[in-house]
Amino acid sequence: MTNAYQLKPWTQIVTPHPDILNGRLDSSTYAASLGAVIRQDNTCPKVYREARDFFAATYLTKELRKLLEDVLRGLKGEPGDRVLQLRTPFGGGKTHALVSLYHITKHREQLQNFPELASLPDPGIVDVADFIGLDISASTGIQIENGPRILTPWGYLAWQIGGQPAYALLETEDQQRIAPGNDVLRKIFGDKPTLLLIDEFLVYVENAMGLTVGDSTFGRQVLTFVQKLTEVVRDLPKTVLVYSLQASAQESLGDEGLLNILDKLVSRIDAKKEPVSGDEVMKVVQRRLFSNVGDPKIIEEIARQQAELFRKFRETYEDTNRGKQEVQQQADLLAERIQISYPFHPDLLDLMYHRWGSLPSYQRTRGALQFLARVIYALYEQKDNSLLITSGNIPFQDEGVRGAFFSQVGERERFVSVIDADLIGRKAKVKAVDQRIAQDSPALSLLKVGSRLASAILMYSFGAKTGEDRGVMEQEVTAACLAPGLDRNTITATLSDLRDQLLYLHYVGRRYRFETKANLNKLVADEEGKIGADEVLEKIREELSKSLNTNRGKVVLWPKDAAAITDRISQFSIAYLPSDWAEKSRDAVLNDALNWLEYRGNDKREYKNALAFVVPSKPQMDKARKGARTALAVASLIQQKNKHKFSPEDIEELTAKGKEAATELTSAIRRLYDYILLPLPGSGGANPIRLENIDLQSQINTSQQLQERVLDALKNHVFDTIRPAKLLQFSNLENSETGYIRGEELVSYFFRFPNLPKMIDGTVVQKAIIKSIEQGLFGYVPTLTISPSGVTVENLSLISFKQVIPEDELDLNGYLLSTNLVNQLKSAVTTIEEETTTENKDSTVETEDDKVDSKSSKVAEDKKTVEFKSENSSVERVILSDVVKGKQKAKHYKLTSVINKSQIFQLFETLQALSDKSDDMTVTIEVRAHTQKEFDPNWIRNAIEEPLDELEIKASTHLE
């Protein structure tokens, strides 16, 4: 066989599957339904319902076989992954893989004559339980025939595995829609081989989110169950869980956040499986659509001749030997791939997999098979004489083919007029091109070169490979449409005619594609698909920061953890929580916020009265994502205006779309946060602090600044002024034992203790301090000498009292003095001066030491003490009687204690508190350690004595 015309067309070589020959082409024929298979539903096609028919039409790919092996080994108790997630393949999809697992475990005895299955492990009798999210209502559950109405996934799985006894173990949890505990699940599954199959789960969880369960939702309980289930299955010897989620945000009905949460819940445990990969896709499609593909020798010759056509054509673009060598390699690869994909041209399957796969409307398995089945049926009925089914001979004039095509690529309404005007209508523009070519080259009339190329371009006009623009380049479309008799000049001339004649064909960036008039929406949508989630969030963050640009309060935008929120600063901080908090339940938000309030990383947070949390809204976050994604896509397109050859009208429309997206984003950001969590005093006991929920959406403030709206909502809790009288009250200075306090410590009170009013920043307190000094409520001195005998001021003129202090001269490291202490200090100085004057008059000569002794004698203390001892206290207290009576300030403290080793760290925490309040402290430690075994002298030296020596801590030891 040396001439392509001697070869038979594909319609005379292959035998389509009986479903196609009999015209059973509806989507259900190619839609595997796990539930229908398990129920043995008569409406379920036999090819899925019967195990033998199913595997006869199933190509066992390498990955699918590996999946079956892994699951069957797990059911036998052998080592391996117990939780498996199925990712989206092309033909033989997720549900197809689940049906394979069901048949191989439940109907193994019917599959004895399948050699490719014979070597798979056999675990024996297996309990199989399924849960299909599309088959069961989240609100009403499922009614068991002659049994209960089951409301939850855990109830339904338990019933399938163990009937009423198993269901009884968690009947309460089922009826209350509360996730059961791990122990209950372990009892139900036990040690026998058990296979759990879960399909289309995301849509069920999304529906369950709308049902309230106590303070939570049913959806949250389902998520909790999923996490528990994976943990339990992982530890059971012979239980395996295989489940499927949507493979992308496009398939998740827009709920990208929920998909991420569900995926992350089990990502620590599960193993990802993709049953089909690479060119195995072609064998899967071939096996499902044809019962016989014909003589391999004939197929090999067709592949060789088609590859030769490709080589000759592509060599016309190459000038170097190296380029021609690469073309030869590509031709050899094409020949191999045609033998795998026959009667389809591999480029046809590639474009559906790699290009259409990016479309939200594209159904990788059932839709693709239905479309190809429609094509086969129409061409087979027409007795198509092509060697291969290519993108160029898709019969778009067939209504069934068009319907299946639009089901996959979408945009039916907008493109119906495009196809009618340019491809198939009575006055379709492509017909004029076909006629011209037929007149110039009568031998090509049957090929309809114009229609052939236009059909291929239409196929390539939807979707795009990663990193590429939509449409097809000349070399690509030509390679897909090659036929004997077509040369480069004919194809180039035809493409030129198509550009001139067709109304909706666009040639942008050297790519051909069909579009509707000014179809910038599709361009924007394609560009949106290239925008990553991180880019979107960064755009939202950028716009959000503009709305928070204010000098009032400290803004903490999207802290990644509690450590990102600073502590011990005298300024009220408002933490705008990041996007993932919008996905949490209110209970989870409250618990996590309390944890962030209590701890900053590994350390305890001190300034708990200086912080509020603002919680994002999920609906508004989704709107912000949409607006940000569109805005980024439009901006990207405008930047590429030269590449896309946009007209001034196109730029104007894109600019308007960008403004609309920006408005949508701004509007969403304005309402991006639902409520505020503010620390307030709790009920005491175990809950000293609570988080008050303050609704932000109900605020009537019209400010465009989000920070101002939040502060307005907090106006009854966070203040920018405080009256001097209130400051005196909260300082408690008049009732304190010392009569003084550092200014910075008083300021810190308002940011540390939730029972005090919250201040916007430390300057509010500082201004109140200045007013209080001016009004004579406080005294102030920059320095104060504190000694065991009392407090003194070296220079009385340094005391500020009832006078104005400029703000820049008030040092908060100085001391605020009670009015009593101010008077005492002034009186003491006056008395000393008077006594000194009297003694000088008596001509008594004193040394400096005598003067000190004289002053000391003026403040001689009564050494009588008072003992306090209680049966309910472990502490015996002795206090100087003058301290008790208030005649003397307590300046010295001595503590003696005997403890055991379990109390060491608690004691040192207490000593740390004492150290913080002391100017000086000496600690004498006597340790008596005993052991029933032996103290190693070397260990004593290395672990105890050398560290003390290195720290220059004086110590004496005795070992015996």
TIRONU-117002 format. One record per residue (C-alpha): residue in three letters; x, y, z. Coordinates in pm, whole numbers, plus 50000, padded with zeros to 5 digits. Each point is the difference from the previous one (the first is absolute). Layout:
REM residues N
ALAXYZ...
REM end
This chain:
REM residues 960
MET500005000050000THR501765031249878ASN497155023549907ALA497615015250255TYR497104996749754GLN500424962250009LEU499175000050368LYS496454996350124PRO498355028350191TRP499584995650374THR496274992649959GLN500894967549821ILE502624988950254VAL498595005650351THR496854987250167PRO498385025750232HIS498644989250337PRO496424986649987ASP498785030650189ILE501125021649707LEU498714976849730ASN496614999350171GLY499935037950039ARG500084999950380LEU501875032950020ASP498455018950291SER502265011450283SER498844972650240THR501584974049772TYR503415014850080ALA499315011450355ALA501104973950250SER497855002050314LEU501364981250298GLY496655001250177ALA498124986449698VAL502544971949963ILE499714990150365ARG496185001749990GLN500024980449670ASP497705026749861ASN498474988549669THR500505034949858CYS503744996250050PRO501674988549675LYS500984963650006VAL503585009149914TYR500295014850350ARG497514978050187GLU501474966249907ALA503544992650118ARG501004980249692ASP498685025949754PHE501605027550202PHE503524985649993ALA499614989849637ALA499535036949916THR502635012450246TYR503625004849906LEU502024991450308THR502535027950008LYS503204997150197GLU498725023550269LEU496554984150019ARG501584965750040LYS502295014150269LEU496955014550176LEU498234966249996GLU503134982650129ASP500525025350282VAL496394997850117LEU499844961949984ARG503304996950188GLY498705023950263LEU496834979050038LYS502234969750058GLY501735018650282GLU503255005749816PRO501975032550051GLY499065030049788ASP497815030849981ARG496574995650154VAL498505033349890LEU500105007449626GLN498735030849819LEU499194997749629ARG501025029249780THR498335008849670PRO501134980049697PHE498575001249646GLY498324967949888GLY499294974950276GLY499615027050264LYS499675001250375THR496594983150012HIS501194974549744ALA502854990950233LEU497564996650292VAL497774976949795SER503104979449914LEU500724995850370TYR496404990750073HIS499864972649733ILE503444985550079THR499104996350370LYS496344989549972HIS499974979649677ARG503454984449986GLU498544966049919GLN498495013649675LEU503375012549878GLN501964967549995ASN500525000649621PHE501685034049993PRO503764993249989GLU500905036050081LEU498074997250328ALA501154965250100SER503245010950164LEU498365026250223PRO499934992150376ASP496844983350130PRO498935010650352GLY496994976749998ILE496625012450119VAL499995037850034ASP497415022650161VAL499435029449763ALA498255031950106ASP499485030049780PHE498945036250036ILE499175020549691GLY499525036750076LEU497625006049709ASP497684971450095ILE499195009650360SER498415032250124ALA501895017850276SER496725012450148THR497794968949983GLY502514971449990ILE498934966149863GLN497124977250093ILE501084963850046GLU497424975349875ASN498384984350308GLY502495019550207PRO500735034450143ARG500495033149824ILE503745005750012LEU501165036150002THR503804999149976PRO502884984249809TRP501194982250315GLY496554985350058TYR499684987649642LEU503484984649992ALA499374982550334TRP496684985949877GLN501604985749684ILE502834983750195GLY498144985450296GLY496295006849961GLN497935009550304PRO502594988650263ALA502715021949848TYR497635029149949ALA498864997850362LEU503555008450114LEU499655034949857GLU496265004649957THR499975029750238GLU502865017149814ASP498204993449671GLN496675014150108GLN501655030350163ARG502395004349703ILE503045000250230ALA503234983449885PRO500634967450193GLY503184992550194ASN502914980049867ASP499344970850235VAL496484995249860LEU501344999549644ARG502634974150096LYS497324977450147ILE497925002349684PHE502804992949753GLY501814974150211ASP502784978149858LYS498184984749702PRO500745011549642THR497945031549947LEU500005023249698LEU498515034950028LEU499235017849672ILE499075037050006ASP499195019649685GLU498885035949922PHE500485009650366LEU500625037249967VAL496495008349879TYR498564981450300VAL502195019250245GLU499085032949835ASN496284992250039ALA500564989150361MET501565033850081GLY496525015149982LEU498634978450285THR500435012450357VAL501054975150267GLY500125017050340ASP502625027349980SER501574983249698THR498794988049661PHE499414965449862GLY502715007549745ARG502555005750274GLN498984967550165VAL500494982049667LEU503475015149968THR500804988350353PHE498754965149908VAL502204999049690GLN503065008550206LYS499154973750262LEU499184974149735THR503365003749828GLU501814997450334VAL498114968550098VAL500394983249660ARG503715007249999ASP500424979650318LEU497694970749916PRO501674968849856LYS497584991349719THR497905031049931VAL500635021949693LEU498335033249913VAL499975011849638TYR498335033449934SER499765026749735LEU499845037850024GLN499645024049712ALA503445004049844SER500015037949984ALA498305031650110GLN498225000949664GLU498284967050076SER499115010250357LEU497075022249901GLY501945031050100ASP500584989450360GLU503775000949977GLY500455005750374LEU497944969150096LEU501904978349753ASN503305011250152ILE498784993050355LEU498704965249911ASP503194991949812LYS502255012050284LEU498054980750265VAL501254967149862SER503195011449824ARG502114987550292ILE498684964649955ASP498784993649649ALA501934990449688LYS499055016149669LYS499224976349711GLU499425008649635PRO498724968549827VAL500825012749650SER503055019249884GLY501875007849678ASP499164981649681GLU498054973350190VAL497095023949958MET499864989649637LYS499774963050081VAL497235006750251VAL497945018749740GLN500754973949734ARG498914970850223ARG496765017250108LEU498825011149654PHE501024970649778SER499484962850038ASN502634993749729VAL502555024449858GLY501074978149711ASP503184984649860PRO503135013650172LYS501994997549676ILE497565022549815ILE500055024650291GLU503814999749996GLU500045008749628ILE497485028050044ALA502145013750285ARG503114998349785GLN498455018249706GLN498435026850220ALA503365005550170GLU501655003049659LEU497525027049899PHE500825018250322ARG503754997349939LYS499835013849649PHE497815028850105ARG502035010150305GLU503304997949813THR498845029249785TYR500415021750311GLU503554987750075ASP503235011649837THR502594981150207ASN500894963250025ARG499485001150376GLY496505014249952LYS499174972549751GLN501324973750241GLU497645013250268VAL497114998649755GLN500844963549924GLN499944992150372GLN496615017050031ALA498714980049703ASP501164967250153LEU498275009050327LEU496825009049811ALA499984965749831GLU500244983050339ARG497215021250148ILE497654994349706GLN500254962650057ILE498975005750361SER497155024449928TYR498634985649670PRO497575008149845PHE500385034050169HIS502825023449910PRO501935004950327ASP499825037749956LEU496224998150034LEU500224982950337ASP502855022950106LEU498005031449934MET497034986450197TYR502194989750291HIS502415029350018ARG497895028649863TRP496394991750078GLY501114987450338SER500445036350110LEU496325007649933PRO497575000150295SER497314983649784TYR502194971349882GLN499244965850147ARG503164980349965THR498454965549991ARG496324997549920GLY499805031349785ALA503104992249797LEU498884964549930GLN496505011549906PHE501385025949757LEU502334974949833ALA497214974349986ARG497795025349820VAL502805007149754ILE500604962949933TYR496294993649954ALA499525029149754LEU503114992449794TYR499304962550001GLU496495006549870GLN501475022649728LYS502564973349908ASP502805025250052ASN502974991549778SER502745016050211LEU502954979950125LEU499665015150347ILE497485019550204THR501615034250039SER498965033950130GLY499515009749634ASN497254975249915ILE497715005250300PRO496485000449846PHE498695032250153GLN497064998949760ASP498654971250213GLU497745013750271GLY500964973150250VAL503705007149954ARG499435037450045GLY498004993950316ALA502684977750150PHE502685024849891PHE498355029450174SER499334978950308GLN503754997050035VAL501265034149894GLY497015020650115GLU498955033149842ARG497294983049792GLU497795030949969ARG502765023749894PHE501674976449755VAL496954985849826SER499885030649777VAL503774998149950ILE499874964149873ASP496945006649789ALA501515030949837ASP503474986449935LEU499844961749986ILE496664982749942GLY497295024749903ARG498485001549652LYS502085030949932ALA502974990350219LYS503085019749902VAL502224969049996LYS498074985849706ALA501375027549778VAL503524990450102ASP499334963049928GLN498655008849658ARG502995021649906ILE502484972650098ALA497964973849812GLN500115021849690ASP503765004650030SER500704963450093PRO497114976849908ALA501814970450159LEU499575016850339SER496265006149967LEU499074969950213LEU502365011150278LYS498185033350042VAL503235015550121GLY498355032250123SER497424981550211ARG502694976150119LEU502245027950132ALA497105020750136SER498614970150192ALA503424993350150ILE500395036650100LEU496574999150166MET501114969650200TYR503165018550106SER498085031950080PHE499034988150347GLY502384995950290ALA503765002649992LYS503084981650111THR501665012250318GLY502095030549922GLU498505004849653ASP497325022049852ARG496774986649858GLY499974991049632VAL502224979849770MET503125008649804GLU500344992449630GLN502364970650041GLU497764984150266VAL496775002149804THR501704988249685ALA501544969750172ALA496554990750133CYS498375002449654LEU502624984549772ALA498724978149722PRO501524986649677GLY500105027349735LEU500175029450241ASP503175020749989ARG501205030050192ASN499135025249725THR496394987849983ILE499585001250377THR501605034750029ALA497765013749724THR496934984250159LEU500775015150341SER500425033949835ASP496594996049834LEU498434990050328ARG501405031250170ASP498555021649725GLN496634982849961LEU498844986950336LEU498195024350228TYR501034986650338LEU503484986049942HIS502685020150180TYR503724999049943VAL501665013250314GLY503594994550102ARG500514976349704ARG497164978650133TYR496714992049833ARG496794998150199PHE496305006149964GLU498395026350217THR496695017650027LYS500035036849921ALA502345018250238ASN500044969650224LEU502195015450266ASN498114981950277LYS501504967149887LEU503445015549983VAL499645013050352ALA498744966250125ASP503004982649843GLU502335025150159GLU498294995250335GLY500874963149981LYS503695009449993ILE499795021050315GLY501194980150301ALA498235000150336ASP502995017250162GLU499885028249746VAL496325005050072LEU500555001650376GLU502895024149957LYS497755022949794ILE497324998950269ARG502625007150266GLU501355029449799GLU496555015849962LEU499084992050358SER503115017550133LYS498855031949826SER496744998450191LEU501944996650324ASN502315029549943THR499395020650314ASN501975013650294ARG497514987950258GLY500904967150162LYS502454973949880VAL498954978649705VAL501184964049984LEU499024987649655TRP499604962649946PRO502304987250275LYS501194965049912ASP500054989950366ALA499715014550350ALA503715008650006ALA499415024749718ILE497935021750235THR502405020350213ASP499735001450377ARG501025024650272ILE499425031849797SER497775027750131GLN497765001649696PHE496694983649922SER500484974149722ILE497284987949765ALA500804966749836TYR498234995349668LEU499994962349977PRO501014983749668SER497774983349742ASP500194964650144TRP498145011950312ALA496945005749779GLU499784962349953LYS499894992650375SER496884995150207ARG499195026350263ASP501014976050274ALA503354993349835VAL500585037349953LEU499215006750366ASN502294972350127ASP502885009749773ALA499645036950081LEU500074992650375ASN503164980049947TRP501615028649806LEU498965023950278GLU501494978050269TYR503254991149823ARG502405016649763GLY501854970549858ASN501474981150296ASP499725029750234LYS497075013150201ARG498535032049863GLU500155028450255TYR498155028749833LYS496634982849964ASN498015032450024ALA501665014249690LEU498644976549735ALA496864993349797PHE499414974249727VAL497985008049688VAL498594968849834PRO499504997549620SER496754990749826LYS500064970049767PRO497505013749743GLN501795033349982MET503404982849980ASP498744979749703LYS498765032249835ALA503335016650067ARG501804970449842LYS497835002649691GLY500485037549968ALA503754997650059ARG500424971549752THR498115019049729ALA501875032350070LEU503354982149971ALA498944982349683VAL498845032549835ALA503205017950101SER502034971349856LEU498085001349672ILE500465037549967GLN503734995550056GLN499934974749713LYS498035022949769ASN502634998149727LYS500114962450019HIS496224997149964LYS499805028649747PHE497185016550188SER498195028249827PRO499335033150183GLU496434987350054ASP501334967950156ILE502235019950237GLU497075022350095GLU497834969850082LEU502774983050194THR500575032050197ALA496315001350087LYS500104963650111GLY503045007950213LYS498135028450170GLU497004977550063ALA502244973550155ALA501765026450212THR496625012850121GLU498914964550084LEU503254994450189THR499715032950189SER496394992650092ALA500924965250124ILE502935013550202ARG497755026050163ARG497864971650134LEU502774974350015TYR499844996450378ASP496954987650188TYR500635006050365ILE502545009650266LEU501184978950294LEU500965022750291PRO501564988150329LEU497885009650302PRO499984988650365GLY498514965550034SER497914984450271GLY503084992550206GLY501294966450109ALA501094979649700ASN498895027449757PRO501635032750104ILE499755013049643ARG497274996349741LEU499775011349639GLU497085023049930ASN498464996749651ILE499375034349847ASP498084999949672LEU501805021049741GLN497524997349714SER497235017550193GLN502095031350056ILE498595031249834ASN503395016849959THR500415009949635SER503765004450001GLN501844983849711GLN502864991750238LEU499464965550151GLN502215008450298GLU497835030250081ARG496864978749981VAL501524974650237LEU501075026950245ASP496535015349981ALA498524966150088LEU502384999250299LYS499295035550116ASN498334988050320HIS503044978950087VAL503105017149857PHE500585036350097ASP502265028249890THR499545020250323ILE499784993350373ARG499155024750277PRO502625006650268ALA497594989650275LYS499494966349829LEU503734996149956LEU500515005750373GLN497304974550076PHE501534973249778SER503525006950128ASN498904992650358LEU502965021450102GLU498345016050304ASN499284965550147SER503314983649912GLU502574991150265THR502845017349819GLY498325031849881TYR501935000049675ILE499954982949660ARG502055003049686GLY498235018649724GLU500654972849746GLU498554973850233LEU496785019550042VAL499765003549622SER500504962649960TYR497034992650229PHE497595011849732PHE501494976049746ARG500504970050227PHE496824996250203PRO496614994849825ASN498155013850305LEU501405034649918PRO498825022149714LYS501794994649670MET502055029249866ILE500805006349635ASP503645005850094GLY502295009950288THR499915037349923VAL496385000850122VAL501164989750348GLN503045022749981LYS497815030549934ALA497734990350288ILE503054997250228ILE501075035449909LYS496495012950075SER499954981050330ILE503315015850108GLU498695034249904GLN496824994550205GLY501944987650301LEU498754964149985PHE503544986249953GLY503465011850069TYR502844991849765VAL503724996250042PRO502514987849738THR502074980350252LEU499334985050339THR502374984050248ILE498474968250142SER501664984250306PRO498964977350286SER499445030450221GLY497655017049752VAL500025021949691THR501835033049960VAL500405026849736GLU503425015749981ASN498715032549859LEU496555011350110SER499785023549706LEU499784969749768ILE496524991850129SER497295012949766PHE496695005650172LYS497115022449896GLN501965013049707VAL500054995449622ILE502544976049847PRO500605001249622GLU499324966549832ASP503544997149873GLU501375004650355LEU497954972550165ASP502214969350031LEU497824969750069ASN503014983250160GLY499445024850283TYR497684995350295LEU496475011450067LEU499505008450368SER496884999950210THR499105033250159ASN500734984950342LEU503514990049896VAL500635034149849ASN499065016350331GLN502054975050204LEU503115006249789LYS499675037450031SER499294997850378ALA502964976950061VAL502395023749829THR498625029750192THR500334981950338ILE503574989349930GLU500975035349901GLU498445014650317GLU501744974950231THR503325005749830THR499645037750048THR499284995650373GLU503004977850053ASN502275024949820LYS498745027250232ASP501074978750298SER503514998549847THR499984962250007VAL502604986249760GLU498944968449811THR501754978649742GLU498234989549679ASP499454965450152ASP498435016050303LYS497595018249769VAL498974967749836ASP499494983350338SER498015029850112LYS497694997549697SER499654962750052SER498985005350358LYS497135021649880VAL498474970149825ALA500814973250256GLU497664970249960ASP498124979150253LYS501334964549970LYS496824983350131THR498464974749758VAL496644983949932GLU499704963249900PHE497394987249756LYS499384962649983SER497044980949856GLU499204963049985ASN498905005249641SER503305015649890SER503454984649961VAL501645033950061GLU500895014150343ARG500185038049979VAL501745024250233ILE499545037249937LEU501445029750191SER497225015450206ASP500735035349873VAL499524986849643VAL496674985050100LYS498945032750161GLY501095019649698LYS502665019150193GLN502804986249787LYS500474988549641ALA501094964049948LYS503465000049836HIS501444966150088TYR498714965249945LYS501444966550108LEU498694966349885THR501034966050135SER498574968449845VAL500564962449988ILE498754983149682ASN500184966649819LYS501294995449647SER496545001849840GLN499595035750131ILE503335014049878PHE498765017149686GLN496895014150169LEU502195015550269PHE502305015749743GLU497015015149820THR499045016250331LEU503555012250056GLN500005015049650ALA496955020850093LEU501765011550319SER503135008249802ASP498015022049763LYS498845021750295SER503335001250185ASP502925023649953ASP502334973950143MET499554964150107THR502204973250156VAL499004963449986THR501594974050224ILE499324964349891GLU500604968250193VAL499254969049798ARG499824965150149ALA499674974049725HIS499674962550054THR499794969549774GLN499414962850055LYS502514992249726GLU503215020049973PHE501215034949908ASP502814996749748PRO502815023850115ASN500905007349637TRP496405008649922ILE499845022450310ARG503095017949880ASN498905004149637ALA496305006650047ILE499925019850325GLU503315014450110GLU501585010349670PRO496925020049887LEU500025018050336ASP503705006949956GLU499495013549648LEU497285023650130GLU502345011150283ILE497414990050259LYS501614994450340ALA499054966650149SER501254972450225THR499074963549952HIS500204968050197LEU499674965249848GLU499804968950215
REM end
